[in-house]
Amino acid sequence: MEWKFTLGVGGAVVRDERLLLVHHAYGAKMWQIPGGYVQPEECAHEGVVREIYEETHIRAKVEGLLGVRHRVKEGDNSTYLIFRLTPVSSHDPIPDGREVDAAGYFTLEEIEAFSSEDIPALNRWVARSVLGSASKMLLDQGDPDGLDRLYNLYIQP
């Protein structure tokens, strides 16, 4: 069996105590944070910014790393990084019409009202983490060696 290694990213974009969610037009057709796969030539933080823009036309900047999910199953070894971001764009999200058929910002109460068929448990956890009382995350310390290379260290300051 040939194994596949993938790096996925998801972006928790928070604006006015609301979390950006997209409704996927394929697969399970659930509400989720925007995201996708990192391309071989980009850093993870660049990939999440690109994916958010492609799916919603929202430009955002990374604040830190919220969590990591690692999964091994059926020939697939995948890692998924969950970033917290702040929108740079002030307009409402515009779904891409291909992968995403709806997008919007939701309060924690609205997200909690979704059924388990409407939103994955991981995304509910993300919402509670970023919209709850005290969100903690690892912050980007940049290139700690100062060698001017594509390098990002996420660590508790």
C-alpha distance (Angstrom), angle and dihedral (degrees) to the residues before:
residue distance angle dihedral
M1 . . .
E2 3.79 . .
W3 3.78 114.3 .
K4 3.78 124.8 -139.2
F5 3.82 122.2 -150.3
T6 3.80 118.2 -157.9
L7 3.78 136.4 177.9
G8 3.79 115.1 -153.2
V9 3.78 129.5 -177.8
G10 3.77 135.0 -158.5
G11 3.78 127.7 -166.9
A12 3.80 125.7 -143.4
V13 3.81 99.6 -160.6
V14 3.80 111.0 -172.4
R15 3.82 124.0 -164.6
D16 3.82 123.7 168.5
E17 3.83 93.0 -14.9
R18 3.81 90.5 -52.5
L19 3.81 128.0 115.3
L20 3.80 122.2 -136.1
L21 3.81 111.8 -122.3
V22 3.78 130.7 178.0
H23 3.79 127.9 -154.7
H24 3.78 111.0 -135.8
A25 3.80 118.1 -133.6
Y26 3.82 92.0 -153.5
G27 3.79 139.3 48.6
A28 3.79 115.1 9.7
K29 3.84 90.7 -4.6
M30 3.80 94.7 -137.3
W31 3.81 136.1 150.1
Q32 3.80 110.5 -98.3
I33 3.76 142.2 154.7
P34 3.82 110.4 -87.2
G35 3.77 118.1 -98.4
G36 3.76 147.4 110.7
Y37 3.79 142.7 172.8
V38 3.79 126.3 -28.9
Q39 3.80 113.4 -122.5
P40 3.83 116.9 -125.5
E41 3.82 93.7 -110.8
E42 3.82 98.1 49.4
C43 3.78 136.9 74.6
A44 3.80 117.6 -116.7
H45 3.82 93.3 -109.7
E46 3.83 89.8 53.3
G47 3.80 90.7 48.6
V48 3.80 94.3 54.3
V49 3.82 92.0 48.7
R50 3.83 90.1 49.4
E51 3.82 93.9 46.7
I52 3.81 92.8 49.6
Y53 3.79 90.7 50.7
E54 3.82 93.6 46.2
E55 3.81 92.5 50.5
T56 3.84 100.4 38.5
H57 3.84 110.7 10.2
I58 3.81 86.9 -121.6
R59 3.79 116.2 136.0
A60 3.79 112.0 -147.8
K61 3.79 140.5 172.8
V62 3.80 125.6 -136.1
E63 3.81 117.5 -112.6
G64 3.79 99.7 176.8
L65 3.77 149.3 -50.9
L66 3.82 118.1 -72.3
G67 3.77 102.6 -178.6
V68 3.77 151.1 -25.0
R69 3.80 127.9 -130.4
H70 3.78 117.8 -165.8
R71 3.80 120.9 -173.0
V72 3.79 134.0 178.2
K73 3.80 118.5 -169.5
E74 3.80 140.5 136.7
G75 3.81 98.6 -9.2
D76 3.81 94.3 -40.8
N77 3.79 123.9 110.0
S78 3.80 105.7 -175.4
T79 3.76 134.7 176.0
Y80 3.80 121.8 -165.3
L81 3.82 121.5 -165.6
I82 3.80 119.2 -159.0
F83 3.80 114.5 -153.0
R84 3.79 130.3 -170.9
L85 3.80 113.7 -135.4
T86 3.78 140.6 179.9
P87 3.80 118.8 -138.8
V88 3.79 117.4 -115.6
S89 3.82 90.6 -172.5
S90 3.80 114.5 75.0
H91 3.82 97.1 -161.6
D92 3.79 125.0 96.4
P93 3.81 116.8 -93.1
I94 3.80 119.2 -86.9
P95 3.83 113.6 -150.8
D96 3.80 114.5 -129.4
G97 3.83 91.2 -129.1
R98 3.82 92.6 -133.8
E99 3.79 109.7 64.6
V100 3.79 95.2 7.9
D101 3.80 124.7 46.9
A102 3.84 97.5 176.3
A103 3.80 137.6 16.8
G104 3.77 137.0 177.4
Y105 3.77 148.5 143.3
F106 3.83 114.9 -93.3
T107 3.80 134.9 -168.3
L108 3.79 120.2 -127.4
E109 3.80 89.4 -107.8
E110 3.82 91.4 54.8
I111 3.80 90.9 48.1
E112 3.82 92.6 48.1
A113 3.83 87.8 53.8
F114 3.84 91.3 60.9
S115 3.81 114.7 101.3
S116 3.81 120.8 -121.6
E117 3.82 87.0 -103.6
D118 3.82 90.1 57.9
I119 3.81 100.6 49.5
P120 3.82 132.6 22.5
A121 3.82 116.9 -116.3
L122 3.81 90.7 -118.2
N123 3.81 91.0 58.6
R124 3.81 91.6 47.7
W125 3.83 87.1 53.1
V126 3.83 89.9 50.8
A127 3.82 90.5 51.2
R128 3.80 92.0 50.3
S129 3.79 90.1 47.5
V130 3.81 97.5 51.5
L131 3.80 99.7 31.9
G132 3.81 97.4 37.9
S133 3.76 128.5 89.0
A134 3.80 105.2 -74.9
S135 3.78 119.3 12.4
K136 3.79 114.6 -161.9
M137 3.77 124.8 -166.2
L138 3.76 143.4 161.4
L139 3.80 112.9 -101.6
D140 3.79 127.1 -138.3
Q141 3.78 109.7 -107.4
G142 3.81 92.4 -176.0
D143 3.78 119.3 -144.2
P144 3.82 103.2 -14.2
D145 3.82 92.5 -169.7
G146 3.83 94.2 52.1
L147 3.80 92.2 -131.2
D148 3.81 94.8 138.1
R149 3.79 96.8 -121.3
L150 3.78 137.0 129.0
Y151 3.75 96.0 -81.4
N152 3.76 132.9 135.8
L153 3.78 125.6 -178.9
Y154 3.81 116.2 -163.9
I155 3.77 110.2 -163.7
Q156 3.78 139.1 141.2
P157 3.81 105.5 -88.3
